[in-house]
């Protein structure tokens, strides 16, 4: 028979062993994206266009790619043949600020968010001779999001909803400003909802009545938010959001009752996040990019392939089955993802 003292020692050792096992299990799932990383055999290179200065972000429309390329420079590329893309023209805006985001509509109007210089409208219907046709100055345009004739754009300590009155004239419909001087850095307009990210917050706004913007949900994160995107299935919609430490899935099927449904730890620092069909692509600060197949938002994402570049992936866009990577001084690179 064991003495009471030995029983206490046994209980203590058993508890310690269980605690170690629990910590080990959490750690194993915590570093889910860096355990025996796969090769890059699913990424098939098609073509490359050298940078003018440094390719920061890219928007694809029709047979053309549009990229911000250096301070105040926008470039236009022909991508009809993905194996032989080439530069058609470039235009320098009347500012030396970095172009933060670009989007292109069906008119071939390009909208550029250019920091303190506001928003510029560039007509690219003749891709050989792009022309500045309008601007919306005096706002802090760190990001913008386009939907039909509406544009949601960040401003200092808030954001604005703009409407395109004509091909060259934007007018403000409404705006929202934070009482705590929160600075929005990313914005996404989808349907009747606007999703706004500042350093540690994700806020969801209802704009069903565009003259009465309502903040409906707000999520706080302890780590800085890096990037986010939306992934849709037949019955559900989710925000996929990356901080410097974690990846979160937020159910926004009904944005009024949005909730975090799962989170996973990261051992690498993310830089860019994009979703495509049932895939998640994450560019890392170590200049690699991973492709994950999303089977279930409650399960640890399954990394299919990882590719290394000489520069950090700053932006990702898609056209048909091709991916377009903005790679700084390495320019615009086109890949096919084999799945």
N, C-alpha and C positions, 0 to 999 in steps of 0.2 A: 504494500500500500504506500502511495506517495504521501509525503508530508505536505501540510498546507503551504509551506514555503515553496516546495517544488511545483505544486499546482499553480501557484501564482506566476512562477517563472514560465511554466508551460503556456499559460493563458497569454502572457505578455509576448512570448516568442510567436505564438500562433497569430495574434493580432498584428504583430509587426510584419509577418510574412504575407498576410492578406493585404495589408496596406501597400507593401512593395509591389505585389501582383497587380493591384488596382492601378497604381501609378504607372506601371509598365504598360498596361493595356491602354491607358489614356495616351501615353507617350507614343505608342505604336500608331494609334489612329491620328495623333496630332501631326505627325510628319508624313501625312498620307501621300504627298506629291513628290517626295524625294527618296523613296525607298526603291532601290534598284530601278532607276529611270529607264524607260525604253529607248530604242534608237529612233532615228529620224526617217526611217524608210517609208512612212506614209506621206511625207512631204516631197512633192515632185516639182522641181524648179522649172519655170517656163521662161521668164524673161526679167531683165533689169533695165531701169532707166537711171542713169547717174543723176545725182542731186545737182541742182544749180548752186545752192549753198548747203542747206540741210533740210531734208524732207521731214516735216513734222506731222501733218495729218492729211488724209486723202478722202475724197468723195467720188464715187463712181456713178456716172449717168450715161446711158446709151453706150456709145462706143468710145467714151472719153473718160479719162481720169483727171481729176483736179486736185492739186496738192498745194499746201502752203509750203514755201521753200525759202526759209530765211526770214529776216525781219521785214515784214511788209511786202513780201513777194509771193505771188500766186502763179503756179505753172499749169499748163494744159497739155495733156498727153493723148496720143492716139493709141488705143489698146485693142483695135480690131483684131490684130494678130498678136496674141499674148506672148508668142515667142520672139516677136520683134517690135516691142513698143517703142515709141519715140516721142521726143518733145516737139510740140507744135509751136508753142509760144509761151511767153510769160508776161506778167504785168506787175509793176511796182506801185504799191499804194502810196499815197502822200503821207506816210508815217514810217518811222523806223521801228515800230513795235512789232512783237511777234504775233502772227495770226494764230489765234487760239483754236478756232473751229471753223470749218466750212461746210455748207450744204448747198445742193443744187436742185432747182425745181424743174418742172416740165417746160418752162419758158427758156431754159438754159440760163436762168439767172442764178448767179452764185452769190450766196450770202456769207460774209466773212465777219466773225467776231474778232475784234482787234483791240482788246484791252481798253485802255483809256481813250482810244480813238473811236470807240463805238462800233457800229455795224456798217459795213460797206456793201453795196449791191453792184455786182459786176456782170454785165451782159456778155455771155460767151456763145451766143448763137452763131457767130462767126468765130470759130475757135482760133483762127490765125490772128485775129485782131480783137482780143477782149477789151472791154471798155467800161470804165466806171460810170454808172448812170444814176447813182443815188447813195445817200448815206443817212445814218441816224446817229449823230455825234453826242458827246457829253454824257455817256453812260460807261460803266465798267463792264464791258462785254468779254467775260472770260469763257463763256460758252453760249451756244444757242441751239434751238431745236425747232425744226420746220415741220408743219403739218398743213397741207393745202395752202391757204393764204394767211395762215397765222404763224407767228414766230414767238416763241418764248425765249427770252434772253436775260442773262444775269445782269445785275446792276450793283452798285455799291450798297451793301447791307440789305439787298433785296433782289427782286426780279420784275420784269415787265412783260406784258402780253401785247404784241404789236400786230397790226393788220396791214396787209399789202393793198393799199387803195388803188394803185396802178402798178405798172411794171417797174416803176422807179421811185415810188413814194411809200414810206412806211409811216403809220400813225399809231400812237399809243392808245390802247383801249382801256387798260387797267394796269395796276401795279400792286405789289405787296412788299412791305418793308418790315424787317424784324425789329422788335423793341429792344433786343439785346445786342444789336449791331452785328448780328451773325452775317458772315460773308459767303454767299453762295459761290461755288466753284464749278458745279456741273448741273445741267438741267436737261430734262427729257419731257417732251410733250407727246402724250399718247391718248387719243380719244378725248374724253372730257376731264382728263387728269394731267397734272403737272407734277413731276417728281424732281425735287431739288436737293442737291447734296452740298453741304458745307463741310468744314473739316471733320466734325464729329457727329453730324446729324443728317438723317434722311427725312425729309418732310414731304407729305403727300397732300396736294391741293385739289379741290374740286372746282372746276371752271365751267360746270354745266350752265350756270348763269355767268357769262363772261364779265358782267358788270358787278358781280358780287363774288369775288374770289374767297374761298373758304379753306382754311387750313384744317384738314380732317384728322391726320395722323402724323406723329413725329416719333422717330426712333433715335436714341442716343447710343453712340458707340465710344468705348474708352480709347480705342486706337484710331488714328487718322484714316479716313476713307480715301481709297485710291481711285476706284472706278466702279461702275455698275452698268448693268444692262438688263433687258427683260427677255425672258424665255417663255414661249407660249406652247401649250399642248391643246388637245381638243377641248378639254373641259376646264383647264386651269391656267393661270398666269402667275409667274414668279419673277421677282427681282433677284438677280444674282449680284451680290455686292461683296467687294473685296476691300478689307482694311489692310494695314501693314502686317497684321498678325493672323487674320481669320477670313474665311469665306462664309457668307451667310446666304440662305435662301429665305425670301420673304414672300408669303402668299398674298398676292394682290388680285385674286380672282374677284373678290369684292373689296375694293380699296378702302371702303369705310370700316371694314373689320380686318385690315391687313395685320399679319402677325409673322414673327420669325418662326419658321418651322424646323430649321436645322442650322447648325454651324460646324465648321471644321477648321482645325488649326493649320497654319501655313509655316513652313520652315524657310521658304524663300520669300523675298520681298517682291510683291507684284507691282507692275507698272501699267499694264493695259489689260482690259477684260472685254471680250466680245462673245456673244452667243450666236449660233447658227444652227437651225433645225434642232437636233438633239445633241449638239456639241457645244462645249465650252472651250474657248481658247484664251490662255493667259500668257502674256508676255512678262518676263521677270527682269528685275534690275541686273541680274548677272548675264544678260544678253541672250538668254534662251527663251523658247516659247513652247508651251505644252498644249496638247490637244486632249480633251477629256470627253468620253462618251457619257452622257447623262442618262442613266437608266431610271433612277429614282432619286428625288431630292432628299430623301431620308437616308440614302446610302452614301458612303464615301465615294466621290467621283473616281472613275477608272481612267487612268492616264494611258492613252493608246500610243502616243508618239511625242518625242521632244526633239527640237532642232535648236542648234546653236548658231548665232549670228555674230558678226563683228561689232554690231551696234545694238542698243536697246530698241525693241519694237515700240514705237511711239503711237502707232495707230494701226487699225485693221479694218478693211472694208471688203465687201464681197460682190461678185458679179457672176451669176450662174454657178458654176462649180469651181470658180477660181477665187483665190484670196490675194489681197493686195496689202503689202506691209510697208508702212512708212518707217524707214530705217536711218533717219538722220543723214549723216554724210555718205551713207551707203545707198541713198536714193530710194526709189520705189521698186520693190521686188514683187514678182508675181509667182504664185505657187498654186499647184493643184493638190488637193488633199484627197488621198486614196482611201475610201472607206467602203 
